[in-house]
């Protein structure tokens, strides 16, 4: 049981050392992720449509 208590204390001490990102950093990261997701989804959709037309032209 003492090892568990020691683990919790050490974990809490390590978490106090973490430099958490600010609100502006989080918002800008979210924007990057959302824009990247939309761009990749559009590119994959375009590839899908082009392959569909290609397959229909062959068969």
C-alpha positions in Angstrom: 0.0 0.0 0.0 2.9 2.3 0.7 4.1 2.0 -2.9 0.7 3.1 -4.2 0.8 6.2 -1.9 4.3 6.9 -3.0 3.4 6.6 -6.7 0.4 9.0 -6.3 2.6 11.5 -4.5 5.3 11.3 -7.1 2.8 11.5 -9.9 1.3 14.6 -8.4 4.7 16.2 -8.0 5.5 15.5 -11.7 2.2 17.0 -12.8 3.1 20.2 -11.0 6.2 20.5 -13.2 4.2 20.4 -16.4 3.9 23.6 -18.3 0.3 23.5 -19.5 -0.6 25.3 -22.8 -2.5 28.6 -22.6 -5.9 29.2 -24.1 -4.4 30.9 -27.2 -2.1 27.9 -27.9 -5.0 25.4 -27.6 -7.3 27.4 -29.8 -4.6 27.8 -32.5 -3.8 24.1 -32.3 -7.5 23.2 -32.7 -7.8 25.5 -35.8 -4.8 23.7 -37.4 -6.3 20.3 -36.7 -9.7 21.3 -38.1 -8.4 22.9 -41.2 -6.0 20.0 -41.9 -8.9 17.5 -41.4 -11.1 19.4 -43.9 -8.3 19.6 -46.5 -7.4 15.9 -46.2 -11.1 14.9 -46.3 -11.6 17.0 -49.4 -8.5 15.5 -51.1 -9.6 12.0 -50.3 -13.1 12.7 -51.5 -11.7 14.0 -54.8 -9.6 10.9 -55.2 -12.6 8.7 -54.5 -14.7 10.5 -57.1 -11.9 10.3 -59.7 -11.4 6.6 -59.1 -15.2 6.0 -59.3 -15.3 7.8 -62.7 -12.3 5.8 -63.8 -13.7 2.5 -62.8 -17.1 3.3 -64.5 -15.3 4.3 -67.7 -13.4 1.0 -67.8 -16.4 -1.2 -67.0 
